Amino acid sequence: MSVDAPVRRTVPSASRAGGGNAAKARPRRAAGRRLGPGRPVPYGWVLGPALLFALWAAGAAAGLIDPRALPAPWTVAATAGDLIAEGRLQDHLLTSARRAVLGLLSGVAGGLLFALVSGLSRVGEALVDGPVQIKRAIPSLALIPLLILWFGIGETMKVVTIALGVFVPVYIHTHNGLRAIDNRYVELAETVRLGRAAFVRQVVLPGALPGFLLGMRFAVTSAWLALAVVEQVNATSGIGYMMELARTYGQTDVILVGLVVYGLLGLVSDGLVRLVERRALSWRRTLAG
């Protein structure tokens, strides 16, 4: 009895210990599976648009969608083929792309410059941030009547409108990125006696890069939104002009071609910015990574 008793006491204690460790390990593994977004889905950015397209095609094939209000996808594809064969779609697309790129470059340059002035100087912030916040509260499209009076109805007005729509998100997110830089990096730069130029190059710009790239995602979307509007204001070319002309003649399929082109341009440009963001910020340990 004296020999068996310790054995009986020892074995259950060991099993309890092992069971406790296993019980602790199982929730930990389960929690690891639950938390976080999981592994990236291959070509996940295509799934949402593909689902919308499938629903559109299924509704058209089943007769649930009035073709006069929303033509079937194959009708829109045939119309796009005709426009491409005639060369009209390419010409309008090149004109729209030129306007968008000019407005985007101008707005990004202005937003980045003002963000640096405001983010690196209290005096600059006092002078710049207030007017920018006022501009932020005024939609860029609401300024079109005034811009027409200032610049006429030509290309300058269209590019300026796009640039104003791009300027605000770039400024806001870059300025926020500058203000969010860890103060320890600033103290370290002072300790190693970095000059002003070296401080901006080695600390400020890398620290503001996440905010700037986030602003770029909003900026490219704003550029296409502004372009879609200004091209319908006394334009003689561009995707928006093509859509406005189609509205006059009741060509719903042509309007849908223009909408699809705008959507694809926005999707591709956002994907390019996200690709640059993923490559440039690969050092960050985040849920997205």
Summary of the structure (lengths in Angstrom):
residues: 289
radius of gyration: 28.3
end to end distance: 61.0
largest distance: 106.2
contacts: 830
relative contact order: 0.10
helix: 80%
strand: 0%
